[in-house]
Amino acid sequence: MTPLEQRIRAALGDSTAESLWEQLIALFQADREAFYQLACDGVSPQAEERSGNLAGLALKVRVAVNGGYEIEPSGDGANLVSAAGTMAFIPGDLVPRVAQFLREIDGKRTLTAGGKDYEGEVASEAEVRFKLGDRTTWDRERAKLEEERSARPLLLRLSPEEIGSLATQPPYVTWELLECARRTVLAPTWVFKGLKRGVGSLSKVNNGWAFCGMPRKAYRNDGTPFPAPEGMVHMVYADEEGYVFDWDWVRENPDEPGSPLDWQLRFDSPNQLGRDAILDLPKTLQPGQFDATKACYSSRGDCIFCYMTDEESFAERINPDLTVFKKLGSDRVTGFKIKNVQRILQKDKSVLISDAPGLTVEVVSVLLATLKLHPEVSVQIYTVLIQALYKRLDEPPKVHVPPQLARLLEPEPSAA
């Protein structure tokens, strides 16, 4: 029996407590140094079963406390959950005691009186290792931290073209750039390097960046904030040179909190940025006046943005070439984004696009081309978008619809 195992036996004696949590709390209260050693070093393979089980739970506590944790209700008790997943179950009658135990290990208190200053108190080597890791890793981690601090930040910015496009887009788009996008870049929950736009897409976009974050507020057209939409995260997209071309609210992945839904389809693997990122915006940037007759083409993102209403919205991916905007809290379509425009034009030589501010006719043509490229997608969404484009103008634009696409756009015959 090792000295540590002897200390555990001496601290617990012949305890009859059935719960490992009760035994671990009793060990912490009787011999804190033994608890910290147990969490850091474990016990020998020959140790008695009780010591082995306590070592396993102590290690889980160490991982949870150092990495951040939550106590989530589950059935007749609760689960200790950390970034690594569910660590351990807590019986219902022990939840308050375990919560207090974890706060005490974490150096936190719930007090009505003033806090106590612990500066100058001696901490044992085991306690230091519990909270900071093994001494052999300190130099390596310190060097990594210094390298990250000295690295030049990733500078993100907008091109003059993108800034000019804001003049006719809904004002909330600019407010969310100034507030939500900036916060997302400063404190991302996930960062992805590589946007999966598909074969034939612009390499500068395929090699671009996607930042995901959870700002606490969204913004209306008049600039007033409101609580962030529930179940959503904010995304910021930039090309490989750091030029931002898009930012949206999107649905959150319920299985991976803080990440976007279906990120595996949209991005390459998550990226450890290893340095700060900064979104540099003009100090004089102000929202413009929404014009529903104007569509905007981004050469940086190779995509067309078309807003049909100025209602605050989120983005929903339909296929690799089409994303629709929907009013927050609703399924009503408020606009859309066509991606990979150059690739679409190369495949359909009959579609032309100009640099003029009004791109309505060309937008309809490109929409039809995306439908042709994605026949597996329901035609209904395209019908809705094209009809909305026509309705927003006093005089519907003249556009040639190829026969094979016109057939798809015809309404289905009613059932007899």
TORKOL-4160 file (C-alpha; in steps of 0.2 Angstrom, whole numbers, padded with zeros to 4 digits, m for minus):
416
<pt num="1" X="0000" Y="0000" Z="0000"/>
<pt num="2" X="0007" Y="0017" Z="m0005"/>
<pt num="3" X="0008" Y="0032" Z="0007"/>
<pt num="4" X="m0006" Y="0040" Z="m0002"/>
<pt num="5" X="m0017" Y="0025" Z="0000"/>
<pt num="6" X="m0013" Y="0024" Z="0018"/>
<pt num="7" X="m0018" Y="0043" Z="0020"/>
<pt num="8" X="m0035" Y="0039" Z="0011"/>
<pt num="9" X="m0038" Y="0025" Z="0023"/>
<pt num="10" X="m0034" Y="0035" Z="0038"/>
<pt num="11" X="m0045" Y="0050" Z="0032"/>
<pt num="12" X="m0060" Y="0039" Z="0028"/>
<pt num="13" X="m0058" Y="0025" Z="0041"/>
<pt num="14" X="m0072" Y="0012" Z="0039"/>
<pt num="15" X="m0084" Y="0025" Z="0031"/>
<pt num="16" X="m0101" Y="0017" Z="0026"/>
<pt num="17" X="m0106" Y="0031" Z="0014"/>
<pt num="18" X="m0113" Y="0023" Z="m0001"/>
<pt num="19" X="m0110" Y="0037" Z="m0013"/>
<pt num="20" X="m0093" Y="0040" Z="m0020"/>
<pt num="21" X="m0097" Y="0059" Z="m0019"/>
<pt num="22" X="m0099" Y="0058" Z="m0001"/>
<pt num="23" X="m0083" Y="0049" Z="0002"/>
<pt num="24" X="m0073" Y="0061" Z="m0010"/>
<pt num="25" X="m0080" Y="0076" Z="0000"/>
<pt num="26" X="m0076" Y="0068" Z="0016"/>
<pt num="27" X="m0058" Y="0065" Z="0010"/>
<pt num="28" X="m0057" Y="0083" Z="0004"/>
<pt num="29" X="m0062" Y="0089" Z="0021"/>
<pt num="30" X="m0051" Y="0078" Z="0031"/>
<pt num="31" X="m0035" Y="0078" Z="0021"/>
<pt num="32" X="m0035" Y="0091" Z="0006"/>
<pt num="33" X="m0017" Y="0086" Z="0001"/>
<pt num="34" X="m0022" Y="0068" Z="m0001"/>
<pt num="35" X="m0037" Y="0074" Z="m0012"/>
<pt num="36" X="m0026" Y="0084" Z="m0023"/>
<pt num="37" X="m0013" Y="0070" Z="m0025"/>
<pt num="38" X="m0026" Y="0058" Z="m0029"/>
<pt num="39" X="m0034" Y="0069" Z="m0042"/>
<pt num="40" X="m0016" Y="0072" Z="m0050"/>
<pt num="41" X="m0008" Y="0055" Z="m0048"/>
<pt num="42" X="m0021" Y="0042" Z="m0045"/>
<pt num="43" X="m0017" Y="0026" Z="m0036"/>
<pt num="44" X="m0008" Y="0010" Z="m0040"/>
<pt num="45" X="m0016" Y="m0004" Z="m0050"/>
<pt num="46" X="m0015" Y="m0015" Z="m0034"/>
<pt num="47" X="m0025" Y="m0002" Z="m0024"/>
<pt num="48" X="m0041" Y="m0007" Z="m0015"/>
<pt num="49" X="m0057" Y="m0004" Z="m0025"/>
<pt num="50" X="m0063" Y="0010" Z="m0015"/>
<pt num="51" X="m0047" Y="0020" Z="m0018"/>
<pt num="52" X="m0047" Y="0016" Z="m0037"/>
<pt num="53" X="m0065" Y="0022" Z="m0038"/>
<pt num="54" X="m0061" Y="0038" Z="m0029"/>
<pt num="55" X="m0046" Y="0042" Z="m0040"/>
<pt num="56" X="m0057" Y="0040" Z="m0055"/>
<pt num="57" X="m0070" Y="0053" Z="m0049"/>
<pt num="58" X="m0056" Y="0065" Z="m0042"/>
<pt num="59" X="m0049" Y="0065" Z="m0060"/>
<pt num="60" X="m0066" Y="0070" Z="m0067"/>
<pt num="61" X="m0068" Y="0084" Z="m0054"/>
<pt num="62" X="m0051" Y="0090" Z="m0059"/>
<pt num="63" X="m0055" Y="0090" Z="m0078"/>
<pt num="64" X="m0072" Y="0099" Z="m0075"/>
<pt num="65" X="m0065" Y="0112" Z="m0063"/>
<pt num="66" X="m0051" Y="0117" Z="m0074"/>
<pt num="67" X="m0060" Y="0117" Z="m0090"/>
<pt num="68" X="m0077" Y="0124" Z="m0084"/>
<pt num="69" X="m0092" Y="0115" Z="m0080"/>
<pt num="70" X="m0111" Y="0115" Z="m0078"/>
<pt num="71" X="m0123" Y="0105" Z="m0067"/>
<pt num="72" X="m0137" Y="0100" Z="m0078"/>
<pt num="73" X="m0153" Y="0092" Z="m0071"/>
<pt num="74" X="m0155" Y="0074" Z="m0076"/>
<pt num="75" X="m0169" Y="0062" Z="m0071"/>
<pt num="76" X="m0169" Y="0060" Z="m0052"/>
<pt num="77" X="m0152" Y="0069" Z="m0050"/>
<pt num="78" X="m0140" Y="0079" Z="m0061"/>
<pt num="79" X="m0125" Y="0077" Z="m0072"/>
<pt num="80" X="m0108" Y="0086" Z="m0070"/>
<pt num="81" X="m0104" Y="0092" Z="m0088"/>
<pt num="82" X="m0088" Y="0099" Z="m0094"/>
<pt num="83" X="m0081" Y="0104" Z="m0111"/>
<pt num="84" X="m0076" Y="0086" Z="m0112"/>
<pt num="85" X="m0094" Y="0079" Z="m0110"/>
<pt num="86" X="m0104" Y="0072" Z="m0096"/>
<pt num="87" X="m0091" Y="0068" Z="m0082"/>
<pt num="88" X="m0102" Y="0060" Z="m0068"/>
<pt num="89" X="m0120" Y="0058" Z="m0061"/>
<pt num="90" X="m0124" Y="0066" Z="m0045"/>
<pt num="91" X="m0139" Y="0059" Z="m0035"/>
<pt num="92" X="m0153" Y="0072" Z="m0032"/>
<pt num="93" X="m0150" Y="0073" Z="m0013"/>
<pt num="94" X="m0132" Y="0077" Z="m0015"/>
<pt num="95" X="m0133" Y="0090" Z="m0028"/>
<pt num="96" X="m0132" Y="0105" Z="m0016"/>
<pt num="97" X="m0117" Y="0097" Z="m0007"/>
<pt num="98" X="m0108" Y="0093" Z="m0023"/>
<pt num="99" X="m0111" Y="0111" Z="m0030"/>
<pt num="100" X="m0104" Y="0118" Z="m0014"/>
<pt num="101" X="m0089" Y="0106" Z="m0014"/>
<pt num="102" X="m0085" Y="0111" Z="m0032"/>
<pt num="103" X="m0086" Y="0129" Z="m0029"/>
<pt num="104" X="m0074" Y="0127" Z="m0014"/>
<pt num="105" X="m0061" Y="0118" Z="m0025"/>
<pt num="106" X="m0063" Y="0131" Z="m0038"/>
<pt num="107" X="m0060" Y="0145" Z="m0025"/>
<pt num="108" X="m0077" Y="0152" Z="m0026"/>
<pt num="109" X="m0089" Y="0156" Z="m0012"/>
<pt num="110" X="m0107" Y="0162" Z="m0010"/>
<pt num="111" X="m0107" Y="0175" Z="0004"/>
<pt num="112" X="m0117" Y="0189" Z="0010"/>
<pt num="113" X="m0102" Y="0197" Z="0019"/>
<pt num="114" X="m0087" Y="0204" Z="0011"/>
<pt num="115" X="m0075" Y="0192" Z="0003"/>
<pt num="116" X="m0058" Y="0186" Z="0012"/>
<pt num="117" X="m0041" Y="0191" Z="0004"/>
<pt num="118" X="m0031" Y="0175" Z="0002"/>
<pt num="119" X="m0016" Y="0183" Z="m0005"/>
<pt num="120" X="0000" Y="0176" Z="0003"/>
<pt num="121" X="m0007" Y="0160" Z="0009"/>
<pt num="122" X="0003" Y="0144" Z="0005"/>
<pt num="123" X="m0003" Y="0132" Z="m0008"/>
<pt num="124" X="0004" Y="0114" Z="m0008"/>
<pt num="125" X="0013" Y="0107" Z="m0023"/>
<pt num="126" X="m0001" Y="0095" Z="m0026"/>
<pt num="127" X="m0014" Y="0109" Z="m0026"/>
<pt num="128" X="m0004" Y="0119" Z="m0038"/>
<pt num="129" X="m0003" Y="0104" Z="m0050"/>
<pt num="130" X="m0021" Y="0101" Z="m0048"/>
<pt num="131" X="m0025" Y="0119" Z="m0054"/>
<pt num="132" X="m0010" Y="0122" Z="m0066"/>
<pt num="133" X="m0005" Y="0105" Z="m0072"/>
<pt num="134" X="0011" Y="0096" Z="m0070"/>
<pt num="135" X="0027" Y="0106" Z="m0068"/>
<pt num="136" X="0035" Y="0098" Z="m0083"/>
<pt num="137" X="0022" Y="0106" Z="m0095"/>
<pt num="138" X="0023" Y="0124" Z="m0088"/>
<pt num="139" X="0038" Y="0129" Z="m0098"/>
<pt num="140" X="0030" Y="0122" Z="m0114"/>
<pt num="141" X="0013" Y="0131" Z="m0110"/>
<pt num="142" X="0021" Y="0147" Z="m0106"/>
<pt num="143" X="0031" Y="0147" Z="m0122"/>
<pt num="144" X="0015" Y="0144" Z="m0132"/>
<pt num="145" X="0006" Y="0158" Z="m0123"/>
<pt num="146" X="0020" Y="0170" Z="m0126"/>
<pt num="147" X="0020" Y="0165" Z="m0145"/>
<pt num="148" X="0001" Y="0168" Z="m0146"/>
<pt num="149" X="0003" Y="0185" Z="m0137"/>
<pt num="150" X="0017" Y="0190" Z="m0149"/>
<pt num="151" X="0009" Y="0184" Z="m0165"/>
<pt num="152" X="0002" Y="0198" Z="m0176"/>
<pt num="153" X="m0017" Y="0198" Z="m0175"/>
<pt num="154" X="m0028" Y="0192" Z="m0190"/>
<pt num="155" X="m0034" Y="0208" Z="m0197"/>
<pt num="156" X="m0051" Y="0208" Z="m0205"/>
<pt num="157" X="m0059" Y="0222" Z="m0215"/>
<pt num="158" X="m0072" Y="0227" Z="m0228"/>
<pt num="159" X="m0068" Y="0232" Z="m0246"/>
<pt num="160" X="m0074" Y="0248" Z="m0253"/>
<pt num="161" X="m0086" Y="0238" Z="m0263"/>
<pt num="162" X="m0094" Y="0230" Z="m0248"/>
<pt num="163" X="m0095" Y="0246" Z="m0239"/>
<pt num="164" X="m0104" Y="0254" Z="m0254"/>
<pt num="165" X="m0116" Y="0239" Z="m0255"/>
<pt num="166" X="m0123" Y="0244" Z="m0237"/>
<pt num="167" X="m0130" Y="0260" Z="m0244"/>
<pt num="168" X="m0145" Y="0250" Z="m0251"/>
<pt num="169" X="m0146" Y="0235" Z="m0239"/>
<pt num="170" X="m0158" Y="0235" Z="m0224"/>
<pt num="171" X="m0151" Y="0246" Z="m0210"/>
<pt num="172" X="m0150" Y="0231" Z="m0197"/>
<pt num="173" X="m0137" Y="0223" Z="m0208"/>
<pt num="174" X="m0125" Y="0238" Z="m0205"/>
<pt num="175" X="m0129" Y="0238" Z="m0186"/>
<pt num="176" X="m0126" Y="0219" Z="m0184"/>
<pt num="177" X="m0109" Y="0222" Z="m0193"/>
<pt num="178" X="m0104" Y="0236" Z="m0181"/>
<pt num="179" X="m0110" Y="0226" Z="m0166"/>
<pt num="180" X="m0113" Y="0207" Z="m0168"/>
<pt num="181" X="m0100" Y="0204" Z="m0181"/>
<pt num="182" X="m0086" Y="0214" Z="m0171"/>
<pt num="183" X="m0090" Y="0204" Z="m0155"/>
<pt num="184" X="m0090" Y="0187" Z="m0165"/>
<pt num="185" X="m0073" Y="0190" Z="m0172"/>
<pt num="186" X="m0066" Y="0196" Z="m0155"/>
<pt num="187" X="m0073" Y="0182" Z="m0145"/>
<pt num="188" X="m0077" Y="0167" Z="m0157"/>
<pt num="189" X="m0084" Y="0151" Z="m0150"/>
<pt num="190" X="m0078" Y="0142" Z="m0166"/>
<pt num="191" X="m0067" Y="0146" Z="m0180"/>
<pt num="192" X="m0066" Y="0137" Z="m0197"/>
<pt num="193" X="m0052" Y="0139" Z="m0210"/>
<pt num="194" X="m0060" Y="0133" Z="m0227"/>
<pt num="195" X="m0077" Y="0136" Z="m0234"/>
<pt num="196" X="m0084" Y="0122" Z="m0244"/>
<pt num="197" X="m0090" Y="0130" Z="m0259"/>
<pt num="198" X="m0087" Y="0116" Z="m0271"/>
<pt num="199" X="m0076" Y="0112" Z="m0286"/>
<pt num="200" X="m0075" Y="0127" Z="m0298"/>
<pt num="201" X="m0078" Y="0140" Z="m0284"/>
<pt num="202" X="m0065" Y="0154" Z="m0281"/>
<pt num="203" X="m0050" Y="0148" Z="m0272"/>
<pt num="204" X="m0049" Y="0164" Z="m0261"/>
<pt num="205" X="m0067" Y="0160" Z="m0255"/>
<pt num="206" X="m0064" Y="0141" Z="m0253"/>
<pt num="207" X="m0048" Y="0145" Z="m0242"/>
<pt num="208" X="m0057" Y="0159" Z="m0232"/>
<pt num="209" X="m0062" Y="0160" Z="m0214"/>
<pt num="210" X="m0079" Y="0158" Z="m0204"/>
<pt num="211" X="m0080" Y="0164" Z="m0187"/>
<pt num="212" X="m0095" Y="0159" Z="m0175"/>
<pt num="213" X="m0100" Y="0168" Z="m0160"/>
<pt num="214" X="m0114" Y="0171" Z="m0148"/>
<pt num="215" X="m0117" Y="0190" Z="m0146"/>
<pt num="216" X="m0130" Y="0194" Z="m0132"/>
<pt num="217" X="m0140" Y="0206" Z="m0143"/>
<pt num="218" X="m0146" Y="0207" Z="m0161"/>
<pt num="219" X="m0151" Y="0224" Z="m0168"/>
<pt num="220" X="m0166" Y="0232" Z="m0177"/>
<pt num="221" X="m0166" Y="0244" Z="m0191"/>
<pt num="222" X="m0166" Y="0259" Z="m0180"/>
<pt num="223" X="m0151" Y="0253" Z="m0171"/>
<pt num="224" X="m0160" Y="0247" Z="m0155"/>
<pt num="225" X="m0154" Y="0231" Z="m0147"/>
<pt num="226" X="m0165" Y="0216" Z="m0142"/>
<pt num="227" X="m0160" Y="0199" Z="m0135"/>
<pt num="228" X="m0151" Y="0187" Z="m0147"/>
<pt num="229" X="m0163" Y="0175" Z="m0156"/>
<pt num="230" X="m0165" Y="0159" Z="m0146"/>
<pt num="231" X="m0156" Y="0144" Z="m0153"/>
<pt num="232" X="m0145" Y="0154" Z="m0165"/>
<pt num="233" X="m0127" Y="0159" Z="m0167"/>
<pt num="234" X="m0119" Y="0173" Z="m0177"/>
<pt num="235" X="m0107" Y="0170" Z="m0192"/>
<pt num="236" X="m0094" Y="0181" Z="m0200"/>
<pt num="237" X="m0086" Y="0175" Z="m0217"/>
<pt num="238" X="m0070" Y="0182" Z="m0225"/>
<pt num="239" X="m0060" Y="0177" Z="m0239"/>
<pt num="240" X="m0042" Y="0171" Z="m0237"/>
<pt num="241" X="m0035" Y="0189" Z="m0238"/>
<pt num="242" X="m0046" Y="0194" Z="m0223"/>
<pt num="243" X="m0059" Y="0203" Z="m0233"/>
<pt num="244" X="m0076" Y="0201" Z="m0224"/>
<pt num="245" X="m0091" Y="0198" Z="m0237"/>
<pt num="246" X="m0105" Y="0191" Z="m0226"/>
<pt num="247" X="m0112" Y="0190" Z="m0208"/>
<pt num="248" X="m0128" Y="0182" Z="m0203"/>
<pt num="249" X="m0138" Y="0174" Z="m0188"/>
<pt num="250" X="m0139" Y="0155" Z="m0192"/>
<pt num="251" X="m0147" Y="0140" Z="m0183"/>
<pt num="252" X="m0136" Y="0133" Z="m0168"/>
<pt num="253" X="m0131" Y="0115" Z="m0168"/>
<pt num="254" X="m0141" Y="0108" Z="m0153"/>
<pt num="255" X="m0128" Y="0094" Z="m0151"/>
<pt num="256" X="m0113" Y="0106" Z="m0151"/>
<pt num="257" X="m0118" Y="0122" Z="m0142"/>
<pt num="258" X="m0110" Y="0137" Z="m0149"/>
<pt num="259" X="m0107" Y="0130" Z="m0166"/>
<pt num="260" X="m0118" Y="0132" Z="m0182"/>
<pt num="261" X="m0130" Y="0118" Z="m0188"/>
<pt num="262" X="m0122" Y="0107" Z="m0201"/>
<pt num="263" X="m0105" Y="0115" Z="m0200"/>
<pt num="264" X="m0097" Y="0099" Z="m0207"/>
<pt num="265" X="m0106" Y="0102" Z="m0224"/>
<pt num="266" X="m0101" Y="0120" Z="m0225"/>
<pt num="267" X="m0084" Y="0121" Z="m0218"/>
<pt num="268" X="m0067" Y="0112" Z="m0215"/>
<pt num="269" X="m0062" Y="0106" Z="m0198"/>
<pt num="270" X="m0062" Y="0119" Z="m0184"/>
<pt num="271" X="m0046" Y="0129" Z="m0183"/>
<pt num="272" X="m0036" Y="0134" Z="m0167"/>
<pt num="273" X="m0032" Y="0152" Z="m0172"/>
<pt num="274" X="m0018" Y="0154" Z="m0160"/>
<pt num="275" X="m0019" Y="0173" Z="m0161"/>
<pt num="276" X="m0031" Y="0187" Z="m0159"/>
<pt num="277" X="m0043" Y="0193" Z="m0173"/>
<pt num="278" X="m0049" Y="0211" Z="m0176"/>
<pt num="279" X="m0062" Y="0217" Z="m0187"/>
<pt num="280" X="m0057" Y="0234" Z="m0193"/>
<pt num="281" X="m0072" Y="0245" Z="m0198"/>
<pt num="282" X="m0073" Y="0263" Z="m0204"/>
<pt num="283" X="m0077" Y="0275" Z="m0189"/>
<pt num="284" X="m0089" Y="0284" Z="m0200"/>
<pt num="285" X="m0099" Y="0269" Z="m0206"/>
<pt num="286" X="m0118" Y="0272" Z="m0205"/>
<pt num="287" X="m0133" Y="0263" Z="m0211"/>
<pt num="288" X="m0140" Y="0267" Z="m0228"/>
<pt num="289" X="m0158" Y="0268" Z="m0235"/>
<pt num="290" X="m0165" Y="0252" Z="m0239"/>
<pt num="291" X="m0170" Y="0250" Z="m0258"/>
<pt num="292" X="m0179" Y="0234" Z="m0262"/>
<pt num="293" X="m0176" Y="0236" Z="m0281"/>
<pt num="294" X="m0157" Y="0235" Z="m0279"/>
<pt num="295" X="m0147" Y="0219" Z="m0278"/>
<pt num="296" X="m0128" Y="0219" Z="m0273"/>
<pt num="297" X="m0114" Y="0208" Z="m0280"/>
<pt num="298" X="m0099" Y="0204" Z="m0269"/>
<pt num="299" X="m0083" Y="0200" Z="m0279"/>
<pt num="300" X="m0074" Y="0195" Z="m0263"/>
<pt num="301" X="m0087" Y="0182" Z="m0259"/>
<pt num="302" X="m0093" Y="0179" Z="m0277"/>
<pt num="303" X="m0111" Y="0180" Z="m0271"/>
<pt num="304" X="m0127" Y="0191" Z="m0275"/>
<pt num="305" X="m0137" Y="0198" Z="m0260"/>
<pt num="306" X="m0155" Y="0202" Z="m0263"/>
<pt num="307" X="m0166" Y="0208" Z="m0249"/>
<pt num="308" X="m0185" Y="0209" Z="m0253"/>
<pt num="309" X="m0190" Y="0217" Z="m0236"/>
<pt num="310" X="m0180" Y="0225" Z="m0222"/>
<pt num="311" X="m0187" Y="0214" Z="m0209"/>
<pt num="312" X="m0173" Y="0207" Z="m0196"/>
<pt num="313" X="m0169" Y="0190" Z="m0203"/>
<pt num="314" X="m0158" Y="0175" Z="m0201"/>
<pt num="315" X="m0149" Y="0164" Z="m0215"/>
<pt num="316" X="m0154" Y="0146" Z="m0219"/>
<pt num="317" X="m0144" Y="0136" Z="m0232"/>
<pt num="318" X="m0154" Y="0128" Z="m0246"/>
<pt num="319" X="m0139" Y="0120" Z="m0256"/>
<pt num="320" X="m0121" Y="0125" Z="m0259"/>
<pt num="321" X="m0127" Y="0139" Z="m0271"/>
<pt num="322" X="m0142" Y="0146" Z="m0262"/>
<pt num="323" X="m0146" Y="0153" Z="m0245"/>
<pt num="324" X="m0162" Y="0161" Z="m0240"/>
<pt num="325" X="m0166" Y="0174" Z="m0227"/>
<pt num="326" X="m0180" Y="0172" Z="m0216"/>
<pt num="327" X="m0188" Y="0184" Z="m0204"/>
<pt num="328" X="m0183" Y="0180" Z="m0186"/>
<pt num="329" X="m0196" Y="0169" Z="m0177"/>
<pt num="330" X="m0204" Y="0165" Z="m0194"/>
<pt num="331" X="m0202" Y="0155" Z="m0210"/>
<pt num="332" X="m0207" Y="0170" Z="m0221"/>
<pt num="333" X="m0193" Y="0173" Z="m0234"/>
<pt num="334" X="m0186" Y="0190" Z="m0234"/>
<pt num="335" X="m0172" Y="0188" Z="m0247"/>
<pt num="336" X="m0159" Y="0177" Z="m0253"/>
<pt num="337" X="m0140" Y="0175" Z="m0257"/>
<pt num="338" X="m0134" Y="0166" Z="m0273"/>
<pt num="339" X="m0116" Y="0160" Z="m0270"/>
<pt num="340" X="m0103" Y="0154" Z="m0283"/>
<pt num="341" X="m0110" Y="0166" Z="m0296"/>
<pt num="342" X="m0095" Y="0165" Z="m0308"/>
<pt num="343" X="m0095" Y="0146" Z="m0308"/>
<pt num="344" X="m0114" Y="0147" Z="m0312"/>
<pt num="345" X="m0111" Y="0159" Z="m0326"/>
<pt num="346" X="m0098" Y="0148" Z="m0333"/>
<pt num="347" X="m0110" Y="0133" Z="m0334"/>
<pt num="348" X="m0124" Y="0143" Z="m0341"/>
<pt num="349" X="m0117" Y="0154" Z="m0355"/>
<pt num="350" X="m0134" Y="0162" Z="m0358"/>
<pt num="351" X="m0135" Y="0171" Z="m0342"/>
<pt num="352" X="m0127" Y="0188" Z="m0341"/>
<pt num="353" X="m0123" Y="0199" Z="m0326"/>
<pt num="354" X="m0119" Y="0218" Z="m0327"/>
<pt num="355" X="m0110" Y="0229" Z="m0315"/>
<pt num="356" X="m0126" Y="0241" Z="m0314"/>
<pt num="357" X="m0134" Y="0244" Z="m0297"/>
<pt num="358" X="m0150" Y="0236" Z="m0303"/>
<pt num="359" X="m0148" Y="0217" Z="m0305"/>
<pt num="360" X="m0165" Y="0211" Z="m0305"/>
<pt num="361" X="m0166" Y="0203" Z="m0322"/>
<pt num="362" X="m0149" Y="0195" Z="m0320"/>
<pt num="363" X="m0154" Y="0189" Z="m0302"/>
<pt num="364" X="m0169" Y="0180" Z="m0309"/>
<pt num="365" X="m0158" Y="0172" Z="m0322"/>
<pt num="366" X="m0145" Y="0166" Z="m0310"/>
<pt num="367" X="m0159" Y="0159" Z="m0299"/>
<pt num="368" X="m0165" Y="0149" Z="m0313"/>
<pt num="369" X="m0148" Y="0143" Z="m0317"/>
<pt num="370" X="m0145" Y="0137" Z="m0299"/>
<pt num="371" X="m0161" Y="0128" Z="m0300"/>
<pt num="372" X="m0155" Y="0119" Z="m0315"/>
<pt num="373" X="m0139" Y="0114" Z="m0306"/>
<pt num="374" X="m0148" Y="0107" Z="m0291"/>
<pt num="375" X="m0163" Y="0098" Z="m0298"/>
<pt num="376" X="m0164" Y="0088" Z="m0282"/>
<pt num="377" X="m0170" Y="0104" Z="m0272"/>
<pt num="378" X="m0189" Y="0108" Z="m0272"/>
<pt num="379" X="m0194" Y="0120" Z="m0285"/>
<pt num="380" X="m0206" Y="0129" Z="m0273"/>
<pt num="381" X="m0192" Y="0140" Z="m0265"/>
<pt num="382" X="m0187" Y="0146" Z="m0282"/>
<pt num="383" X="m0205" Y="0150" Z="m0286"/>
<pt num="384" X="m0207" Y="0160" Z="m0271"/>
<pt num="385" X="m0191" Y="0170" Z="m0274"/>
<pt num="386" X="m0195" Y="0174" Z="m0292"/>
<pt num="387" X="m0213" Y="0179" Z="m0289"/>
<pt num="388" X="m0207" Y="0190" Z="m0274"/>
<pt num="389" X="m0194" Y="0198" Z="m0286"/>
<pt num="390" X="m0208" Y="0202" Z="m0299"/>
<pt num="391" X="m0220" Y="0209" Z="m0286"/>
<pt num="392" X="m0208" Y="0221" Z="m0279"/>
<pt num="393" X="m0206" Y="0231" Z="m0295"/>
<pt num="394" X="m0220" Y="0242" Z="m0303"/>
<pt num="395" X="m0216" Y="0235" Z="m0320"/>
<pt num="396" X="m0210" Y="0216" Z="m0320"/>
<pt num="397" X="m0194" Y="0214" Z="m0329"/>
<pt num="398" X="m0194" Y="0204" Z="m0345"/>
<pt num="399" X="m0183" Y="0189" Z="m0343"/>
<pt num="400" X="m0182" Y="0173" Z="m0354"/>
<pt num="401" X="m0186" Y="0157" Z="m0345"/>
<pt num="402" X="m0178" Y="0142" Z="m0354"/>
<pt num="403" X="m0192" Y="0129" Z="m0358"/>
<pt num="404" X="m0185" Y="0116" Z="m0347"/>
<pt num="405" X="m0185" Y="0127" Z="m0332"/>
<pt num="406" X="m0202" Y="0135" Z="m0336"/>
<pt num="407" X="m0209" Y="0117" Z="m0335"/>
<pt num="408" X="m0202" Y="0116" Z="m0317"/>
<pt num="409" X="m0210" Y="0132" Z="m0312"/>
<pt num="410" X="m0228" Y="0127" Z="m0318"/>
<pt num="411" X="m0240" Y="0124" Z="m0303"/>
<pt num="412" X="m0243" Y="0106" Z="m0300"/>
<pt num="413" X="m0261" Y="0100" Z="m0306"/>
<pt num="414" X="m0274" Y="0099" Z="m0292"/>
<pt num="415" X="m0280" Y="0082" Z="m0287"/>
<pt num="416" X="m0296" Y="0077" Z="m0295"/>
